[in-house]
């Protein structure tokens, strides 16, 4: 999903700087991409962003990093 698509989606939902977005991430490439896109949008719109890590314990010691 492109940055433009993310921007359009959040705007369509009525997302503004008074909102607080929480991203649940596992550390895999898909969730890290989602978080990076959210961080990019956060810099533009100045809203609160929190990353919540969920460890599925699928990658051994790598999961702990």
PQR file of N, CA, C, O and H, with PARSE charges and radii, in Angstrom:
ATOM      1  N   UNK A   1       0.858  -1.177   0.000 -0.4000 1.5000
ATOM      2  CA  UNK A   1       0.000   0.000   0.000 -0.0000 2.0000
ATOM      3  C   UNK A   1       0.900   1.235   0.000  0.5500 1.7000
ATOM      4  O   UNK A   1       1.863   1.299   0.764 -0.5500 1.4000
ATOM      5  N   UNK A   2       0.600   2.189  -0.831 -0.4000 1.5000
ATOM      6  CA  UNK A   2       1.433   3.379  -0.966 -0.0000 2.0000
ATOM      7  C   UNK A   2       1.114   4.413   0.119  0.5500 1.7000
ATOM      8  O   UNK A   2       0.078   4.351   0.781 -0.5500 1.4000
ATOM      9  H   UNK A   2      -0.182   2.137  -1.451  0.4000 1.0000
ATOM     10  N   UNK A   3       2.039   5.361   0.276 -0.4000 1.5000
ATOM     11  CA  UNK A   3       1.818   6.455   1.229 -0.0000 2.0000
ATOM     12  C   UNK A   3       0.573   7.245   0.848  0.5500 1.7000
ATOM     13  O   UNK A   3      -0.181   7.685   1.717 -0.5500 1.4000
ATOM     14  H   UNK A   3       2.880   5.410  -0.262  0.4000 1.0000
ATOM     15  N   UNK A   4       0.362   7.421  -0.437 -0.4000 1.5000
ATOM     16  CA  UNK A   4      -0.820   8.153  -0.902 -0.0000 2.0000
ATOM     17  C   UNK A   4      -2.090   7.427  -0.486  0.5500 1.7000
ATOM     18  O   UNK A   4      -3.044   8.056  -0.026 -0.5500 1.4000
ATOM     19  H   UNK A   4       0.973   7.064  -1.143  0.4000 1.0000
ATOM     20  N   UNK A   5      -2.109   6.100  -0.644 -0.4000 1.5000
ATOM     21  CA  UNK A   5      -3.280   5.307  -0.278 -0.0000 2.0000
ATOM     22  C   UNK A   5      -3.529   5.386   1.232  0.5500 1.7000
ATOM     23  O   UNK A   5      -4.673   5.524   1.667 -0.5500 1.4000
ATOM     24  H   UNK A   5      -1.335   5.589  -1.017  0.4000 1.0000
ATOM     25  N   UNK A   6      -2.461   5.300   2.028 -0.4000 1.5000
ATOM     26  CA  UNK A   6      -2.597   5.425   3.490 -0.0000 2.0000
ATOM     27  C   UNK A   6      -3.184   6.795   3.834  0.5500 1.7000
ATOM     28  O   UNK A   6      -4.116   6.889   4.634 -0.5500 1.4000
ATOM     29  H   UNK A   6      -1.532   5.188   1.674  0.4000 1.0000
ATOM     30  N   UNK A   7      -2.642   7.852   3.234 -0.4000 1.5000
ATOM     31  CA  UNK A   7      -3.156   9.204   3.492 -0.0000 2.0000
ATOM     32  C   UNK A   7      -4.629   9.308   3.149  0.5500 1.7000
ATOM     33  O   UNK A   7      -5.415   9.848   3.928 -0.5500 1.4000
ATOM     34  H   UNK A   7      -1.885   7.775   2.584  0.4000 1.0000
ATOM     35  N   UNK A   8      -5.010   8.794   1.987 -0.4000 1.5000
ATOM     36  CA  UNK A   8      -6.407   8.846   1.561 -0.0000 2.0000
ATOM     37  C   UNK A   8      -7.305   8.065   2.510  0.5500 1.7000
ATOM     38  O   UNK A   8      -8.393   8.523   2.859 -0.5500 1.4000
ATOM     39  H   UNK A   8      -4.372   8.355   1.354  0.4000 1.0000
ATOM     40  N   UNK A   9      -6.854   6.895   2.924 -0.4000 1.5000
ATOM     41  CA  UNK A   9      -7.653   6.064   3.820 -0.0000 2.0000
ATOM     42  C   UNK A   9      -7.890   6.766   5.160  0.5500 1.7000
ATOM     43  O   UNK A   9      -9.022   6.818   5.641 -0.5500 1.4000
ATOM     44  H   UNK A   9      -5.970   6.523   2.640  0.4000 1.0000
ATOM     45  N   UNK A  10      -6.831   7.303   5.761 -0.4000 1.5000
ATOM     46  CA  UNK A  10      -6.981   7.994   7.044 -0.0000 2.0000
ATOM     47  C   UNK A  10      -7.843   9.241   6.899  0.5500 1.7000
ATOM     48  O   UNK A  10      -8.631   9.550   7.792 -0.5500 1.4000
ATOM     49  H   UNK A  10      -5.912   7.261   5.371  0.4000 1.0000
ATOM     50  N   UNK A  11      -7.708   9.955   5.799 -0.4000 1.5000
ATOM     51  CA  UNK A  11      -8.549  11.126   5.569 -0.0000 2.0000
ATOM     52  C   UNK A  11     -10.009  10.717   5.390  0.5500 1.7000
ATOM     53  O   UNK A  11     -10.907  11.387   5.900 -0.5500 1.4000
ATOM     54  H   UNK A  11      -7.068   9.704   5.073  0.4000 1.0000
ATOM     55  N   UNK A  12     -10.249   9.627   4.672 -0.4000 1.5000
ATOM     56  CA  UNK A  12     -11.621   9.144   4.479 -0.0000 2.0000
ATOM     57  C   UNK A  12     -12.261   8.743   5.799  0.5500 1.7000
ATOM     58  O   UNK A  12     -13.474   8.871   5.967 -0.5500 1.4000
ATOM     59  H   UNK A  12      -9.519   9.084   4.257  0.4000 1.0000
ATOM     60  N   UNK A  13     -11.455   8.259   6.737 -0.4000 1.5000
ATOM     61  CA  UNK A  13     -11.973   7.890   8.052 -0.0000 2.0000
ATOM     62  C   UNK A  13     -12.188   9.108   8.940  0.5500 1.7000
ATOM     63  O   UNK A  13     -12.719   8.981  10.043 -0.5500 1.4000
ATOM     64  H   UNK A  13     -10.470   8.155   6.601  0.4000 1.0000
ATOM     65  N   UNK A  14     -11.782  10.292   8.474 -0.4000 1.5000
ATOM     66  CA  UNK A  14     -11.924  11.504   9.266 -0.0000 2.0000
ATOM     67  C   UNK A  14     -10.836  11.658  10.310  0.5500 1.7000
ATOM     68  O   UNK A  14     -11.035  12.335  11.319 -0.5500 1.4000
ATOM     69  H   UNK A  14     -11.350  10.396   7.578  0.4000 1.0000
ATOM     70  N   UNK A  15      -9.685  11.036  10.080 -0.4000 1.5000
ATOM     71  CA  UNK A  15      -8.588  11.058  11.039 -0.0000 2.0000
ATOM     72  C   UNK A  15      -7.943  12.436  11.070  0.5500 1.7000
ATOM     73  O   UNK A  15      -7.561  12.963  10.025 -0.5500 1.4000
ATOM     74  H   UNK A  15      -9.523  10.486   9.261  0.4000 1.0000
ATOM     75  N   UNK A  16      -7.817  13.027  12.256 -0.4000 1.5000
ATOM     76  CA  UNK A  16      -7.218  14.351  12.419 -0.0000 2.0000
ATOM     77  C   UNK A  16      -6.142  14.307  13.494  0.5500 1.7000
ATOM     78  O   UNK A  16      -5.927  13.274  14.128 -0.5500 1.4000
ATOM     79  H   UNK A  16      -8.127  12.599  13.105  0.4000 1.0000
ATOM     80  N   UNK A  17      -5.464  15.443  13.697 -0.4000 1.5000
ATOM     81  CA  UNK A  17      -4.378  15.481  14.678 -0.0000 2.0000
ATOM     82  C   UNK A  17      -4.859  15.310  16.111  0.5500 1.7000
ATOM     83  O   UNK A  17      -4.041  15.081  17.002 -0.5500 1.4000
ATOM     84  H   UNK A  17      -5.639  16.282  13.183  0.4000 1.0000
ATOM     85  N   UNK A  18      -6.152  15.413  16.358 -0.4000 1.5000
ATOM     86  CA  UNK A  18      -6.655  15.196  17.710 -0.0000 2.0000
ATOM     87  C   UNK A  18      -6.809  13.709  18.032  0.5500 1.7000
ATOM     88  O   UNK A  18      -7.096  13.353  19.175 -0.5500 1.4000
ATOM     89  H   UNK A  18      -6.816  15.599  15.634  0.4000 1.0000
ATOM     90  N   UNK A  19      -6.623  12.853  17.053 -0.4000 1.5000
ATOM     91  CA  UNK A  19      -6.741  11.413  17.254 -0.0000 2.0000
ATOM     92  C   UNK A  19      -5.418  10.791  17.709  0.5500 1.7000
ATOM     93  O   UNK A  19      -4.351  11.394  17.596 -0.5500 1.4000
ATOM     94  H   UNK A  19      -6.389  13.142  16.125  0.4000 1.0000
ATOM     95  N   UNK A  20      -5.524   9.594  18.214 -0.4000 1.5000
ATOM     96  CA  UNK A  20      -4.361   8.823  18.662 -0.0000 2.0000
ATOM     97  C   UNK A  20      -4.417   7.488  17.940  0.5500 1.7000
ATOM     98  O   UNK A  20      -5.372   6.729  18.105 -0.5500 1.4000
ATOM     99  H   UNK A  20      -6.391   9.104  18.306  0.4000 1.0000
ATOM    100  N   UNK A  21      -3.397   7.198  17.138 -0.4000 1.5000
ATOM    101  CA  UNK A  21      -3.345   5.965  16.364 -0.0000 2.0000
ATOM    102  C   UNK A  21      -2.420   4.966  17.054  0.5500 1.7000
ATOM    103  O   UNK A  21      -1.285   5.298  17.395 -0.5500 1.4000
ATOM    104  H   UNK A  21      -2.622   7.814  17.003  0.4000 1.0000
ATOM    105  N   UNK A  22      -2.903   3.754  17.255 -0.4000 1.5000
ATOM    106  CA  UNK A  22      -2.085   2.681  17.815 -0.0000 2.0000
ATOM    107  C   UNK A  22      -1.881   1.628  16.736  0.5500 1.7000
ATOM    108  O   UNK A  22      -2.844   1.143  16.142 -0.5500 1.4000
ATOM    109  H   UNK A  22      -3.825   3.485  16.977  0.4000 1.0000
ATOM    110  N   UNK A  23      -0.618   1.275  16.485 -0.4000 1.5000
ATOM    111  CA  UNK A  23      -0.282   0.237  15.502 -0.0000 2.0000
ATOM    112  C   UNK A  23       0.215  -0.986  16.260  0.5500 1.7000
ATOM    113  O   UNK A  23       1.183  -0.907  17.015 -0.5500 1.4000
ATOM    114  H   UNK A  23       0.165   1.669  16.967  0.4000 1.0000
ATOM    115  N   UNK A  24      -0.447  -2.105  16.057 -0.4000 1.5000
ATOM    116  CA  UNK A  24      -0.014  -3.364  16.647 -0.0000 2.0000
ATOM    117  C   UNK A  24       0.948  -4.011  15.671  0.5500 1.7000
ATOM    118  O   UNK A  24       0.564  -4.344  14.549 -0.5500 1.4000
ATOM    119  H   UNK A  24      -1.234  -2.169  15.443  0.4000 1.0000
ATOM    120  N   UNK A  25       2.202  -4.195  16.085 -0.4000 1.5000
ATOM    121  CA  UNK A  25       3.234  -4.718  15.200 -0.0000 2.0000
ATOM    122  C   UNK A  25       3.884  -5.961  15.801  0.5500 1.7000
ATOM    123  O   UNK A  25       3.968  -6.115  17.019 -0.5500 1.4000
ATOM    124  H   UNK A  25       2.514  -3.925  16.996  0.4000 1.0000
ATOM    125  N   UNK A  26       4.343  -6.846  14.906 -0.4000 1.5000
ATOM    126  CA  UNK A  26       5.008  -8.069  15.346 -0.0000 2.0000
ATOM    127  C   UNK A  26       6.513  -8.019  15.120  0.5500 1.7000
ATOM    128  O   UNK A  26       7.243  -8.851  15.659 -0.5500 1.4000
ATOM    129  H   UNK A  26       4.274  -6.721  13.917  0.4000 1.0000
ATOM    130  N   UNK A  27       6.984  -7.071  14.342 -0.4000 1.5000
ATOM    131  CA  UNK A  27       8.403  -6.977  14.024 -0.0000 2.0000
ATOM    132  C   UNK A  27       8.715  -7.514  12.636  0.5500 1.7000
ATOM    133  O   UNK A  27       9.836  -7.358  12.152 -0.5500 1.4000
ATOM    134  H   UNK A  27       6.391  -6.395  13.904  0.4000 1.0000
ATOM    135  N   UNK A  28       7.750  -8.136  11.998 -0.4000 1.5000
ATOM    136  CA  UNK A  28       7.932  -8.634  10.638 -0.0000 2.0000
ATOM    137  C   UNK A  28       7.926  -7.490   9.638  0.5500 1.7000
ATOM    138  O   UNK A  28       7.586  -6.360   9.987 -0.5500 1.4000
ATOM    139  H   UNK A  28       6.840  -8.263  12.392  0.4000 1.0000
ATOM    140  N   UNK A  29       8.299  -7.777   8.398 -0.4000 1.5000
ATOM    141  CA  UNK A  29       8.402  -6.711   7.407 -0.0000 2.0000
ATOM    142  C   UNK A  29       7.077  -6.011   7.099  0.5500 1.7000
ATOM    143  O   UNK A  29       7.067  -4.811   6.827 -0.5500 1.4000
ATOM    144  H   UNK A  29       8.575  -8.695   8.114  0.4000 1.0000
ATOM    145  N   UNK A  30       5.977  -6.732   7.138 -0.4000 1.5000
ATOM    146  CA  UNK A  30       4.692  -6.093   6.828 -0.0000 2.0000
ATOM    147  C   UNK A  30       4.280  -5.109   7.912  0.5500 1.7000
ATOM    148  O   UNK A  30       3.841  -4.000   7.610 -0.5500 1.4000
ATOM    149  H   UNK A  30       5.986  -7.707   7.359  0.4000 1.0000
ATOM    150  N   UNK A  31       4.418  -5.509   9.176 -0.4000 1.5000
ATOM    151  CA  UNK A  31       4.014  -4.592  10.245 -0.0000 2.0000
ATOM    152  C   UNK A  31       5.006  -3.441  10.406  0.5500 1.7000
ATOM    153  O   UNK A  31       4.611  -2.344  10.801 -0.5500 1.4000
ATOM    154  H   UNK A  31       4.774  -6.411   9.421  0.4000 1.0000
ATOM    155  N   UNK A  32       6.281  -3.669  10.108 -0.4000 1.5000
ATOM    156  CA  UNK A  32       7.250  -2.574  10.172 -0.0000 2.0000
ATOM    157  C   UNK A  32       6.995  -1.562   9.058  0.5500 1.7000
ATOM    158  O   UNK A  32       7.194  -0.362   9.246 -0.5500 1.4000
ATOM    159  H   UNK A  32       6.602  -4.561   9.787  0.4000 1.0000
ATOM    160  N   UNK A  33       6.555  -2.048   7.905 -0.4000 1.5000
ATOM    161  CA  UNK A  33       6.191  -1.139   6.814 -0.0000 2.0000
ATOM    162  C   UNK A  33       4.979  -0.308   7.205  0.5500 1.7000
ATOM    163  O   UNK A  33       4.951   0.902   6.980 -0.5500 1.4000
ATOM    164  H   UNK A  33       6.393  -3.022   7.753  0.4000 1.0000
ATOM    165  N   UNK A  34       3.979  -0.957   7.791 -0.4000 1.5000
ATOM    166  CA  UNK A  34       2.799  -0.235   8.262 -0.0000 2.0000
ATOM    167  C   UNK A  34       3.188   0.847   9.261  0.5500 1.7000
ATOM    168  O   UNK A  34       2.695   1.972   9.184 -0.5500 1.4000
ATOM    169  H   UNK A  34       4.002  -1.940   7.974  0.4000 1.0000
ATOM    170  N   UNK A  35       4.069   0.512  10.196 -0.4000 1.5000
ATOM    171  CA  UNK A  35       4.492   1.477  11.202 -0.0000 2.0000
ATOM    172  C   UNK A  35       5.253   2.633  10.564  0.5500 1.7000
ATOM    173  O   UNK A  35       5.050   3.786  10.943 -0.5500 1.4000
ATOM    174  H   UNK A  35       4.469  -0.402  10.259  0.4000 1.0000
ATOM    175  N   UNK A  36       6.118   2.345   9.609 -0.4000 1.5000
ATOM    176  CA  UNK A  36       6.872   3.405   8.934 -0.0000 2.0000
ATOM    177  C   UNK A  36       5.942   4.349   8.171  0.5500 1.7000
ATOM    178  O   UNK A  36       6.137   5.564   8.188 -0.5500 1.4000
ATOM    179  H   UNK A  36       6.282   1.408   9.302  0.4000 1.0000
ATOM    180  N   UNK A  37       4.944   3.796   7.510 -0.4000 1.5000
ATOM    181  CA  UNK A  37       3.974   4.640   6.814 -0.0000 2.0000
ATOM    182  C   UNK A  37       3.183   5.495   7.797  0.5500 1.7000
ATOM    183  O   UNK A  37       2.913   6.666   7.531 -0.5500 1.4000
ATOM    184  H   UNK A  37       4.786   2.809   7.496  0.4000 1.0000
ATOM    185  N   UNK A  38       2.815   4.913   8.926 -0.4000 1.5000
ATOM    186  CA  UNK A  38       2.088   5.668   9.952 -0.0000 2.0000
ATOM    187  C   UNK A  38       2.967   6.785  10.509  0.5500 1.7000
ATOM    188  O   UNK A  38       2.487   7.892  10.753 -0.5500 1.4000
ATOM    189  H   UNK A  38       3.034   3.962   9.142  0.4000 1.0000
ATOM    190  N   UNK A  39       4.268   6.493  10.713 -0.4000 1.5000
ATOM    191  CA  UNK A  39       5.195   7.516  11.208 -0.0000 2.0000
ATOM    192  C   UNK A  39       5.331   8.661  10.208  0.5500 1.7000
ATOM    193  O   UNK A  39       5.395   9.828  10.596 -0.5500 1.4000
ATOM    194  H   UNK A  39       4.658   5.594  10.515  0.4000 1.0000
ATOM    195  N   UNK A  40       5.374   8.325   8.930 -0.4000 1.5000
ATOM    196  CA  UNK A  40       5.453   9.359   7.900 -0.0000 2.0000
ATOM    197  C   UNK A  40       4.217  10.265   7.974  0.5500 1.7000
ATOM    198  O   UNK A  40       4.334  11.491   7.966 -0.5500 1.4000
ATOM    199  H   UNK A  40       5.322   7.377   8.615  0.4000 1.0000
ATOM    200  N   UNK A  41       3.057   9.659   8.046 -0.4000 1.5000
ATOM    201  CA  UNK A  41       1.817  10.431   8.100 -0.0000 2.0000
ATOM    202  C   UNK A  41       1.740  11.244   9.391  0.5500 1.7000
ATOM    203  O   UNK A  41       1.228  12.363   9.399 -0.5500 1.4000
ATOM    204  H   UNK A  41       2.961   8.664   8.053  0.4000 1.0000
ATOM    205  N   UNK A  42       2.255  10.672  10.483 -0.4000 1.5000
ATOM    206  CA  UNK A  42       2.240  11.371  11.768 -0.0000 2.0000
ATOM    207  C   UNK A  42       3.060  12.659  11.696  0.5500 1.7000
ATOM    208  O   UNK A  42       2.664  13.674  12.270 -0.5500 1.4000
ATOM    209  H   UNK A  42       2.671   9.763  10.476  0.4000 1.0000
ATOM    210  N   UNK A  43       4.189  12.630  11.003 -0.4000 1.5000
ATOM    211  CA  UNK A  43       5.030  13.826  10.885 -0.0000 2.0000
ATOM    212  C   UNK A  43       4.298  14.941  10.142  0.5500 1.7000
ATOM    213  O   UNK A  43       4.508  16.121  10.421 -0.5500 1.4000
ATOM    214  H   UNK A  43       4.511  11.806  10.537  0.4000 1.0000
ATOM    215  N   UNK A  44       3.451  14.567   9.208 -0.4000 1.5000
ATOM    216  CA  UNK A  44       2.707  15.548   8.423 -0.0000 2.0000
ATOM    217  C   UNK A  44       1.520  16.097   9.224  0.5500 1.7000
ATOM    218  O   UNK A  44       1.292  17.306   9.248 -0.5500 1.4000
ATOM    219  H   UNK A  44       3.281  13.608   8.981  0.4000 1.0000
ATOM    220  N   UNK A  45       0.771  15.211   9.875 -0.4000 1.5000
ATOM    221  CA  UNK A  45      -0.478  15.603  10.545 -0.0000 2.0000
ATOM    222  C   UNK A  45      -0.344  15.853  12.040  0.5500 1.7000
ATOM    223  O   UNK A  45      -1.275  16.366  12.661 -0.5500 1.4000
ATOM    224  H   UNK A  45       0.956  14.228   9.856  0.4000 1.0000
ATOM    225  N   UNK A  46       0.789  15.505  12.626 -0.4000 1.5000
ATOM    226  CA  UNK A  46       1.080  15.800  14.046 -0.0000 2.0000
ATOM    227  C   UNK A  46       0.097  15.170  15.029  0.5500 1.7000
ATOM    228  O   UNK A  46      -0.326  15.831  15.977 -0.5500 1.4000
ATOM    229  H   UNK A  46       1.545  15.089  12.121  0.4000 1.0000
ATOM    230  N   UNK A  47      -0.273  13.909  14.823 -0.4000 1.5000
ATOM    231  CA  UNK A  47      -1.149  13.226  15.774 -0.0000 2.0000
ATOM    232  C   UNK A  47      -0.317  12.285  16.651  0.5500 1.7000
ATOM    233  O   UNK A  47       0.857  12.041  16.371 -0.5500 1.4000
ATOM    234  H   UNK A  47       0.071  13.372  14.053  0.4000 1.0000
ATOM    235  N   UNK A  48      -0.925  11.767  17.699 -0.4000 1.5000
ATOM    236  CA  UNK A  48      -0.231  10.826  18.580 -0.0000 2.0000
ATOM    237  C   UNK A  48      -0.180   9.453  17.923  0.5500 1.7000
ATOM    238  O   UNK A  48      -1.163   9.002  17.335 -0.5500 1.4000
ATOM    239  H   UNK A  48      -1.878  11.965  17.927  0.4000 1.0000
ATOM    240  N   UNK A  49       0.962   8.795  18.025 -0.4000 1.5000
ATOM    241  CA  UNK A  49       1.161   7.465  17.458 -0.0000 2.0000
ATOM    242  C   UNK A  49       1.843   6.586  18.489  0.5500 1.7000
ATOM    243  O   UNK A  49       2.858   6.967  19.072 -0.5500 1.4000
ATOM    244  H   UNK A  49       1.760   9.161  18.502  0.4000 1.0000
ATOM    245  N   UNK A  50       1.285   5.416  18.708 -0.4000 1.5000
ATOM    246  CA  UNK A  50       1.864   4.452  19.631 -0.0000 2.0000
ATOM    247  C   UNK A  50       2.047   3.131  18.900  0.5500 1.7000
ATOM    248  O   UNK A  50       1.146   2.674  18.196 -0.5500 1.4000
ATOM    249  H   UNK A  50       0.460   5.106  18.235  0.4000 1.0000
ATOM    250  N   UNK A  51       3.215   2.521  19.067 -0.4000 1.5000
ATOM    251  CA  UNK A  51       3.464   1.196  18.510 -0.0000 2.0000
ATOM    252  C   UNK A  51       3.335   0.178  19.644  0.5500 1.7000
ATOM    253  O   UNK A  51       3.981   0.307  20.684 -0.5500 1.4000
ATOM    254  H   UNK A  51       3.947   2.893  19.638  0.4000 1.0000
ATOM    255  N   UNK A  52       2.509  -0.818  19.432 -0.4000 1.5000
ATOM    256  CA  UNK A  52       2.307  -1.885  20.408 -0.0000 2.0000
ATOM    257  C   UNK A  52       2.889  -3.161  19.810  0.5500 1.7000
ATOM    258  O   UNK A  52       2.481  -3.589  18.730 -0.5500 1.4000
ATOM    259  H   UNK A  52       1.984  -0.923  18.587  0.4000 1.0000
ATOM    260  N   UNK A  53       3.838  -3.763  20.510 -0.4000 1.5000
ATOM    261  CA  UNK A  53       4.495  -4.958  19.985 -0.0000 2.0000
ATOM    262  C   UNK A  53       3.799  -6.220  20.480  0.5500 1.7000
ATOM    263  O   UNK A  53       3.538  -6.378  21.673 -0.5500 1.4000
ATOM    264  H   UNK A  53       4.170  -3.416  21.387  0.4000 1.0000
ATOM    265  N   UNK A  54       3.507  -7.107  19.547 -0.4000 1.5000
ATOM    266  CA  UNK A  54       2.936  -8.408  19.885 -0.0000 2.0000
ATOM    267  C   UNK A  54       3.928  -9.464  19.444  0.5500 1.7000
ATOM    268  O   UNK A  54       4.254  -9.563  18.261 -0.5500 1.4000
ATOM    269  H   UNK A  54       3.718  -6.979  18.578  0.4000 1.0000
ATOM    270  N   UNK A  55       4.413 -10.261  20.399 -0.4000 1.5000
ATOM    271  CA  UNK A  55       5.413 -11.279  20.103 -0.0000 2.0000
ATOM    272  C   UNK A  55       4.718 -12.625  19.903  0.5500 1.7000
ATOM    273  O   UNK A  55       4.171 -13.193  20.848 -0.5500 1.4000
ATOM    274  H   UNK A  55       4.149 -10.181  21.360  0.4000 1.0000
ATOM    275  N   UNK A  56       4.744 -13.124  18.686 -0.4000 1.5000
ATOM    276  CA  UNK A  56       4.149 -14.417  18.369 -0.0000 2.0000
ATOM    277  C   UNK A  56       5.092 -15.583  18.692  0.5500 1.7000
ATOM    278  O   UNK A  56       4.696 -16.745  18.588 -0.5500 1.4000
ATOM    279  H   UNK A  56       5.189 -12.663  17.918  0.4000 1.0000
ATOM    280  N   UNK A  57       6.334 -15.279  19.083 -0.4000 1.5000
ATOM    281  CA  UNK A  57       7.353 -16.287  19.411 -0.0000 2.0000
ATOM    282  C   UNK A  57       7.617 -17.228  18.234  0.5500 1.7000
ATOM    283  O   UNK A  57       7.827 -18.425  18.430 -0.5500 1.4000
ATOM    284  H   UNK A  57       6.655 -14.336  19.167  0.4000 1.0000
ATOM    285  N   UNK A  58       7.606 -16.696  17.028 -0.4000 1.5000
ATOM    286  CA  UNK A  58       7.838 -17.518  15.839 -0.0000 2.0000
ATOM    287  C   UNK A  58       9.276 -17.451  15.348  0.5500 1.7000
ATOM    288  O   UNK A  58       9.665 -18.240  14.487 -0.5500 1.4000
ATOM    289  H   UNK A  58       7.434 -15.724  16.869  0.4000 1.0000
ATOM    290  N   UNK A  59      10.081 -16.523  15.878 -0.4000 1.5000
ATOM    291  CA  UNK A  59      11.429 -16.332  15.364 -0.0000 2.0000
ATOM    292  C   UNK A  59      12.508 -16.549  16.427  0.5500 1.7000
ATOM    293  O   UNK A  59      13.615 -16.029  16.285 -0.5500 1.4000
ATOM    294  H   UNK A  59       9.766 -15.882  16.578  0.4000 1.0000
ATOM    295  N   UNK A  60      12.219 -17.288  17.462 -0.4000 1.5000
ATOM    296  CA  UNK A  60      13.224 -17.566  18.488 -0.0000 2.0000
ATOM    297  C   UNK A  60      13.762 -16.296  19.121  0.5500 1.7000
ATOM    298  O   UNK A  60      13.000 -15.405  19.495 -0.5500 1.4000
ATOM    299  H   UNK A  60      11.320 -17.711  17.577  0.4000 1.0000
ATOM    300  N   UNK A  61      15.108 -16.220  19.239 -0.4000 1.5000
ATOM    301  CA  UNK A  61      15.741 -15.055  19.872 -0.0000 2.0000
ATOM    302  C   UNK A  61      15.526 -13.777  19.083  0.5500 1.7000
ATOM    303  O   UNK A  61      15.531 -12.684  19.649 -0.5500 1.4000
ATOM    304  H   UNK A  61      15.727 -16.944  18.934  0.4000 1.0000
ATOM    305  N   UNK A  62      15.337 -13.911  17.776 -0.4000 1.5000
ATOM    306  CA  UNK A  62      15.087 -12.731  16.950 -0.0000 2.0000
ATOM    307  C   UNK A  62      13.804 -12.035  17.403  0.5500 1.7000
ATOM    308  O   UNK A  62      13.687 -10.813  17.302 -0.5500 1.4000
ATOM    309  H   UNK A  62      15.333 -14.799  17.316  0.4000 1.0000
ATOM    310  N   UNK A  63      12.849 -12.810  17.898 -0.4000 1.5000
ATOM    311  CA  UNK A  63      11.585 -12.218  18.385 -0.0000 2.0000
ATOM    312  C   UNK A  63      11.810 -11.298  19.573  0.5500 1.7000
ATOM    313  O   UNK A  63      11.058 -10.345  19.777 -0.5500 1.4000
ATOM    314  H   UNK A  63      12.944 -13.802  17.980  0.4000 1.0000
ATOM    315  N   UNK A  64      12.842 -11.580  20.356 -0.4000 1.5000
ATOM    316  CA  UNK A  64      13.110 -10.780  21.550 -0.0000 2.0000
ATOM    317  C   UNK A  64      13.699  -9.411  21.205  0.5500 1.7000
ATOM    318  O   UNK A  64      13.538  -8.455  21.964 -0.5500 1.4000
ATOM    319  H   UNK A  64      13.453 -12.354  20.190  0.4000 1.0000
ATOM    320  N   UNK A  65      14.383  -9.318  20.055 -0.4000 1.5000
ATOM    321  CA  UNK A  65      14.979  -8.039  19.659 -0.0000 2.0000
ATOM    322  C   UNK A  65      13.892  -7.096  19.234  0.5500 1.7000
ATOM    323  O   UNK A  65      14.173  -5.958  18.859 -0.5500 1.4000
ATOM    324  H   UNK A  65      14.514 -10.094  19.439  0.4000 1.0000
TER
END
